[in-house]
């Protein structure tokens, strides 16, 4: 199973003086069980792209495929896709419309026909899955939650239908360090223990880059880089020419290597960097 695009193009307000091309022949594939990062400068087309992946937007031209089936082939196929691919928006409150957390998380499984005990079990499992005590949160109003809690409720609402793919738009925005770590742990668990394919669209990837297998870079609606994480982040000059920086730890290790020290540069978290610097000191002295 994979999710892929083929020459995906999107033009807003086509045929008018205000026509604007947001995507230009974007082609990529994310294979089952992978974690992919989608990065790029503001206005590069990231949000437009991810809204195509579960059919919220219709391409001007090109195709989106899931399990090698075009999602535009029929209304039934689009509905099937939306049960398998969950999208969490940058601002979770944009997808809230219920008065309680329970009803918010229950909306999708209820529409799939779950009732009574089965519905409650689905909601409780999803809330507990993201680390929110169901008994404590089920009767609270979603808009009265903290930013981190809102994001977790939005993820729970998606997990309640047991998706195969989870797409998140700027998932760490507005979260404090503890909230970012909690989200990181959740995504790592979903990917490693449930084999959920994850796509993260973000400007701030230091916290989640260690999860990534694949990195895709958009610039002015075009896919300009796409490959394994180490391959993409080893091309510092090209990334900087696109207005992007390396993950902070990776940049540090590359600077140390450039200064003449023998260190691994494909490092993305602080603890691993400390160990590598310690090994470097042992070799030097």
TABEL-V29262 format. One record per pair of residues at least 12 apart in sequence whose C-alpha atoms are under 8 Angstrom apart, sorted by the first residue. I is the first residue (numbers start at 1). J is the second residue. If there is no record, write none. Layout:
BEGIN
i: (I:I)
j: (J:J)
END
This chain:
BEGIN
i: (1:1:1:1:1:2:2:2:2:2:2:2:2:3:3:3:3:3:3:3:3:3:3:4:4:4:4:4:4:4:5:5:5:5:5:5:5:5:6:6:6:6:6:6:6:7:7:7:7:7:7:7:8:8:8:8:8:8:8:8:8:8:8:9:9:9:9:9:9:9:9:9:9:10:10:10:10:10:10:10:11:11:21:22:22:22:22:22:23:23:23:23:23:23:24:24:25:25:26:26:26:27:28:31:32:32:32:33:33:33:33:33:34:34:34:34:34:34:34:35:35:35:35:35:35:35:35:35:36:36:36:36:36:36:36:36:37:37:37:37:37:37:37:37:37:38:38:38:38:38:38:38:38:39:39:39:39:39:39:39:40:40:40:40:40:40:40:41:41:41:41:41:41:43:44:44:44:44:44:45:45:45:45:46:46:46:47:47:50:50:50:52:53:54:54:54:54:54:54:55:55:55:55:66:83:83:83:84:84:84:84:84:85:85:85:85:85:86:86:86:86:86:86:87:87:87:87:87:88:88:88:88:88:88:88:88:89:89:89:89:90:90:90:90:90:91:92:92:92:93:93:93:95:96:96:98:98:99:99:99:100:100:100:100:100:101:101:101:101:101:101:101:102:102:102:102:104:104:105:105:105:105:105:105:105:105:105:106:106:106:106:106:106:107:108:108:108:108:109:109:109:122:123:123:123:125:126:126:126:126:127:127:129:130:130:130:130:130:131:132:132:147:147:148:148:148:148:151:152:163:164:164:164:165:165:165:165:166:166:166:166:167:167:167:167:168:168:168:168:169:169:169:170:170:170:170:170:171:171:171:172:180:181:184:184:188:205:206:206:206:209:209:210:210:212:213:213:214:214:214:214:215:215:215:215:219:230:233:233:234:247:248:249:249:249:249:249:250:250:250:250:250:253:253:253:253:261:262:263:263:263:264)
j: (31:32:66:67:68:29:30:31:32:65:66:67:68:29:30:31:32:53:64:65:66:67:68:27:28:29:30:64:65:66:26:27:28:29:62:63:64:65:25:26:27:28:62:63:64:24:25:26:27:61:62:63:23:24:25:26:27:59:60:61:62:63:64:21:22:23:24:25:26:59:60:61:62:22:23:24:58:59:60:61:23:60:221:44:45:48:220:221:45:48:49:220:221:222:221:222:62:222:221:222:223:223:226:197:195:196:197:191:195:196:197:198:191:196:197:198:212:213:214:191:197:198:199:200:211:212:213:214:198:199:200:212:213:214:215:216:199:200:201:202:209:212:214:215:216:199:200:201:202:215:216:217:218:201:202:203:215:216:217:218:202:203:217:218:219:242:244:203:218:219:242:243:244:220:218:219:220:221:222:218:219:220:221:201:218:221:169:201:167:169:201:64:85:78:81:82:85:86:87:71:72:78:82:81:161:162:163:161:162:163:164:165:163:164:165:166:167:158:159:163:165:166:167:158:166:167:168:169:154:155:158:166:167:168:169:171:168:169:170:171:168:169:170:171:173:151:150:151:154:142:143:150:154:142:154:141:142:140:141:142:138:139:140:141:142:137:138:139:140:141:142:153:123:137:138:139:142:157:123:126:127:153:154:156:157:158:160:119:120:122:123:157:160:157:157:158:160:161:122:160:161:160:156:157:160:160:156:157:159:160:153:156:156:152:153:155:156:186:152:149:152:174:175:174:175:176:179:171:183:196:195:196:197:196:197:198:199:196:197:198:199:198:199:200:201:198:199:200:201:200:201:202:200:201:202:203:204:200:201:202:204:207:207:207:208:211:247:247:248:268:247:268:268:269:229:228:229:226:227:228:229:227:228:229:232:242:266:246:266:266:268:268:267:268:269:270:273:265:266:267:268:269:265:266:267:273:280:280:276:277:280:276)
END
